[in-house]
Amino acid sequence: MSQSPRSSSTDASIGAPAQAPLNILIALPTYDNSVHFDFAMALARLMETFKERGIGFEYIHTASSHIIRARNFFANYFLSHPQFTHVLFLDTDMDFSREAIPRLLAGNKPVAGIACPYRFFDAEKKITSADAGLTLREWQEKTVDYNTAIRTDADGNSSVSGGWVEVNHIGTGIFLVRRDAMQAMAPLTQLYRPPAQYAPYLPDGHFHAFFDTVGDKGVYLSEDLSFCQRARAAGMPVWALIDEKIVHHGASAISGTFMRSLEQRGHVPAVSGDRT
């Protein structure tokens, strides 16, 4: 059952596209209304930061076993409420720093996320001589998989600037979409009538399938990869911050910084500029 948004704060004057005051719709999907305590603390810090900096926000939540439908609801609610400049998807099992989301906003990218470690870890992975001297936490950070793939040029090169790199896709665990990007993507989606439980919250009667899954060269893509594919098809590049430490809670807490993982694996993109 979806729940109507709660609001706090109002105006801002920094970093928004087209000089508009920042007003963020924070979208929180859950399976059964449960959130991890560390996420609750991170969300509280984020709201404090938004209030301190005069950034407007509301949050919206739905508990659903159908994550694709829930994400589509959030995207369509955002699109049908023009007062919002961005929609911020946050999975409720993440822990992140106070500055992580402000950095996403400051980047002013059309579609952007933070590289997060998957919460599942292969306990059968081998420790090799190249891992000598690493702590267990460092080894885990090095070898765990992350939810993004860096985009390279024809020569296989890429470049990181201020922690930012263009990617083929980024997962929706911590994921920010600007209004112009969603508007550009809408014509590329299938349009439906809203599901009954969401219809009261969508006054325009539109339900675009932004996150519906697609295939690529015979491979089934997840909803986040499918969204990113649509974004790039609409001419909107996808970006990732890869130097933020994220903790992803599951059966155990998996923490990692994608940039450090790449460095330890010996796969370091060219870096230009300092972290801002």
N, C-alpha and C positions, 0 to 999 in steps of 0.2 A: 504494500500500500504506500503510495507516494505521500510525502508530507510537504506542505507549503513552505516556502523559504522563510527564514528569519533574517532580519536585517540589522545592520549597525553601521555607523559612520556615514559620511556623505561624500564630500568633494575632495579632489586632489588636483595637482597641477604639474606633475612630473612624469615624463616618459611615455605618455599615452599616444597612440597613433592619432594623427590629424589634430593634435593639441587638445583632444577631448579629456575631460577629467577622468581619471581611472576609476572604474567601478567594476569589481570582480565578482562573478558568480562562482562560488566554490561548490563543486559538485562532489558529493560523497556517496558512492554506492556501497552497500553492505549486503551480505547474504541474509543475515538474521538480526539486524540492528546492533550487532556487536562491533566494537572497535578496540584496538589494542591500546593499553594505557599510555605507552610511549607516544603513539600517534595523537592521542587526546592532548597530551602535554605539548606536542609540536604544534598542533592546531591552535591551542590557546596562545602560545607564543606568537604564532603568525597573526592572529587577530589583534593582539596587543601591538604588534609592529605596524599593522595597517592603521590602527587608530592613532598611534603616535605620529605617523607620517601623513595622515589625512587622506588615506586611500579608502574609497568606498567599497563595501562588500556586502554580499548576502550569501547565505549558504542554503543548499537544497539537498535533500537526502531521500533515497528510496531504498527499501529492503526488497531484494528480488533475487531469485535463483537464476534469472535470465539476464546475464550481465550485458549482453549486446543490446537488448531492449532498453535496459536501464540507461546505458550510455547514450543511446539514441534519444531517449526522453530528455536527458540533460541538455544535449546539443540543440534539440528543438525548442526547449523552454528558453534557452539562451537566445536563439535566433528570433523568437517571437517577442522578446522583451528588449527593445532597442536601448534601454537605459544602461545595459551592461556593455563594457568595452572588451572584456575577455571572459572566457570560461576556464576555470582551473579545476582539472580533474585530480583528485587525491584519493589514492587507495588507503584504506583505514588500517593498514598493517605496516605503514612506513614511518620512519623517524628521520627528521631532516633538521638542518641548522636554521637558526633564526633568519639568516641572510639568504638562504637558498631561493625562496620564492621572490623576494625583491630583486635578486640577480636575474631571474627569469624575466621579470617585468622590464628591468632596465635594458635587457638585450633587444627589446622591441622587435622580436621575430614574429612572423605570421603564425608559425606552428613550432613549438619548442617544448622540450622536456629535459629532465635530468636523468642521466644514465644510472640505473639502479641494478644491484645484483639480484639475480633470481634467488628466491628463498629456499630452493631445493639444491642440495649439494651432493655430488657423487662421492660417497665415502670410499669407493674403490680406486680413486685416482692415485697414481703412484707419486711418491716423493723421490725426486732424482737428485743427482749431484749438483745440478744448477740451482737447487733450492737450499743449498747449505747456508746456514746462518739466518734463515728466515724464521721468525716466530710463527706459531701456528696460525695466528690471526693474519699475518702477512702472507703466508702460503695460501690461506683460504681466499684472501682478497685477490691474489694473483690468478688462481685457478678457477674460481667460480665464473659462471657465464653471466653476461650483462644483457640488458633488454634493448640493445641498439646495435646498429651496424654503420660504421663510418663510410661516407660516400667518397669515392676516389675518382681522379681524373683518368684519362685514357692511358696514362703511364703508371697508374696505380698509386699515385701520390695524393696526399691530403694535407691539410694545414689546420692547426689549432691556434686560435687567437683569443686571449683572455679567457681560456677555458671553453670557448665555443668551437664547435666543428659541425659542418653540414653532414647530415646522415641520410641513409635510405629510409630508415624508420626509427622510431623511439616508442617505447611502451608507454602506456597511459597511467602508470603508477603516480607520477608527478608530471603533469602534462598541461600546457597552457596554449590556448587557441585564441587568436585575435578575431574580432568581428568580421573584418574584411575577408579573412581566410574562409570562415564558415559560409559567408555569403557567396564567395567564388565557387565553393564546393557544391552548394545546394543544387544547381542545375545538373550536376553529374550523378545525382543520387536518385534512386527510386522513391517516389512520393506515395505515401499511404494515408489513410485516415488514422487518427491516433487510436491506440488501444484504449478500451473503455476506462481502465483505471487512471489513465493519464489525460484523457480528453478534457476534464474540467480545468486543467492547468495550461492548456494550449488553445488560446482563444482564436487563433487563425485557422484551426482545424487541420494543420499540416503536420506530417510526421515523416521527415526525410530519413532515409536509411543510411546515415553517415557511417555507421560502424558495421553494417552488414558485411559478412565475410565474402571475399572473392578468391579466385584462384589465379595463380601466376605460373605459367609454363607447367601446368599440371600439378602444382603444389597448392594445397589448401592454406590460405593465410588466416591468421588470427584477426580479431576485430581491430586491434591497434595497427597492425601492419596494413590492413585494408584501408583504414582511415588515412594513413600516411600516403598510401599509393594514390588515393583520390586527391589528396592535397597537392601532391606533386603534379598530377594530371591537370589540376586547375591552375598551375603556374605558381604555386606557393611552396617555396623550399621548406624543408624540415630541418631543425637544428637541435643540437643537444649540448648541454653543459656536462662536461665529463670530469671535472675536478672537484665536485662536491661529494663528501662522504655521506652515504645513505645506508641506513640500517633497515633491512627487510625482515619482518618477523614471520616465522612459520613454525615448523616443528622445533626449529632453533633460530636464533637471531643471526642472520647473515649480513655482515657489513662490508662495504667496499667503496673505493674510489676508482672509477674506470681508468682515469689517467694513470694512476699508480700501477694498476694491473697491466696496462699496456707497456709501461716502462719496464716492469719486471719480466715481461714476456719478450722484451726486445723488439716490440712493434710500436715504435714511437712516431707519430706524425710530426711533421715539421711544426715548430711552435713559433708564433710571432706575437710580440706585445706582451704586456704583463697582465696578470689577473686583475680585473677591476671589481 
